[in-house]
Amino acid sequence: MPHQQQHPHLDPRSPLVLETRDLPRRPGALHAVSRKVPAPKDLGLELIGVPQGAELDLQLRMESVSEGVLVSGTITSPLAGECGRCLRPISDTLDVPFQEFYAYQHSTTDETTDEDEVGRLQGDLIDLEPALRDAVVLSLAANPVCREDCPGLCPECGVPMDELPAGHTHEQVDPRWAALSQMKTSEE
């Protein structure tokens, strides 16, 4: 008796669920999908990500292949976060290429691969969220910067280095050498 996989019931009205009922199951059949959907919660990393509810622009193409459906295209979304060096706010736009294969139920691919190796159609439905989340998160920098040459913060006072005057220091003289530093200032 084959092992029956149990999947949570997908809601076809969910913005990140695609319906394949109108896509013929013959290789080469195409269906374009253009959607603007709200971003799910926690779509990002600690310092940068897509704000929850922000608009994700999905420009996708579903293509029938012999063992399932290949979904490819781009995801465009706003990004918000903070610089990993100076902690200033970052706001940008993210364009991520997307490509994921979803196997038909009871296809050779479905039967010969582990559950987490490829996506699976659930009836006529495709759940985009896990693959979309992977594509977006893997495209983000773990340590984002506001600009490539960001000097960061002064380690002593915490002020952004590019806001401090040239030669800014917090030199602390060892009390044992204090007499020598006074000799230096008296000679100037």
N, C-alpha and C positions, 0 to 999 in steps of 0.2 A: 504494500500500500504506500503510494508516494506521500511524502511529507507535505502537508498543506500549510503554506505560510499565512500567518495572520497579520493583516495590516490594519491600521486604524482606518475607519471609514473617512474617505475624502469628500469634502463638500464641493460639488462642481461650481458653486458660486464663489468660492474662495478666489481671491485675486491671483494667487500663485499656483492655481491648479489649472492645467490645460485639458481641454476636452478633445479627444481624437476620433470621436464617432464619425465626423465628416471627412476624415482623412482615409482614403482607400488604402487597403493593406497590400498594395502591389508596390514593389520597389520602384523608387523614383517619383512617387506621388508627393506633391509639395503642398504646404499650407502655410501662408504667412500669418504671423501674430504680431500685432502692434498694440501694446497696452501701457497705460500709466497706472501704477499700483502703489499703495502706501508701503513703505519699508517696514518689515517686521522688527520686533524688539531685539536689541543686542546684536545688531548687524555691524560688527567691527571689532576693533581691538581696544586695549585699555586707553591709549592716547588719541585714537582717531577712529571714526566710523561714520556710518550713515545714520543720521538722526531718526529715531523711531517716528513713523508716519510720514517721513519725507517722500517725495515722489520719485519712484523708480520708473525709468522709461525703458520698457522692454521692446526691443526690435528683434524678433525671433523668426525662425523658419523651422517648421516641423517637416521632416522628410521620412517617408516610409522606406525602410530597408528590409532585407529578408527576415531578420530576426526581431525587429522592433521599430522604434522611432528614434531618429537622430534629431535632437533639438540644438540649433546653433544660432548665433547672432551676437548682439551686444546688449549690455546693461549700462545705462547712464544714470548717475545719481549724484546728489550733492554730498559733500563730505564736511564734517566738522570735527574739530579736536583741538589739541594744543601741541605746540612745538616741544619736542623732547629735550631741547637745549635751553630755551629761554622761557618756556611756558606761555608764550603769547598765543592767542587764539589763531587757529588755522581754518580757513574755509576754502574749499576747492570743489572741482567736479571730477568725478571718477567715470571713466569709460572702460568697461571690462569686457573682453571677448568671452563668449560663453559657448560651450559645446559639451553636450552630455547625451549618452545613449541610454534609452529605456527599452528593456527587453519585453516582448510580448509574454503573457502568461503561457506556460506550457511550451515555450519555444526551446530549441536546443540550448540557446544561451541561458535561458532561465533555469533550465535543469542542470547545466554543467558548470555554473559559476556560484560562488558563495554569495550570500545575500547582500553583503556590503561591497562587492566588486563592481556591479553595474546597477543602474537604476532599474526599476520595474514599473510597468504599467499596472495600475490597479483597476481592472476592468477596462474602461475606455479613458481613464483619467491618469494624468501625469502630475505628480507633486514636484514642482520646481524648487520649493524652498531649500531643501538640503543642498542641492547642487549650486543654486544661486548663492547661498550663504558661503559655501566653499570657494566659489569663484571670486566673490567680493573680498572676503577676509584674506585669502592668499595673495591678493593683489596689493594689499595695504602694507606700508612700511611699518615695521615694528617700532621704530624710533623716528617718527616724522619730524621734519624741520620746516620752519616757516620760510627759510631760504637756504640754499646750499652753504653759504658762507656765514651762517648765523654763529656768532662767537659764544653764545650762551650767557650764563649768569656769573657774576663775580662770586667766587666761592665763600668770600668773607661776609659781604653785605647783601647779596642776593639781588642786586640791581643788574639789569641787562648790560652787558659789557659795552654795547654800542651806544649806550646813553651816558657812559662815564667819560670824564676827560682823559686825554692822553696821559699816560704815566700814572694812572690811578693805582695806588697800592694800599695795603694795610700792613705795612712792614712793622713787625714787632721785634724790637731789639731785645736780645737776651740780656738780662740785667748784669750779667758778668762782663758784657762788652759795652755797657752803657758809657763808660768813661771814654772809650775809643770813638764812639759816635759823636760825643760832644767835642772831641778834639777836631774831628773832621769838619763840623759846622763852624767852629771858631776860626779855622783857616780860610774859609770861603768869604 
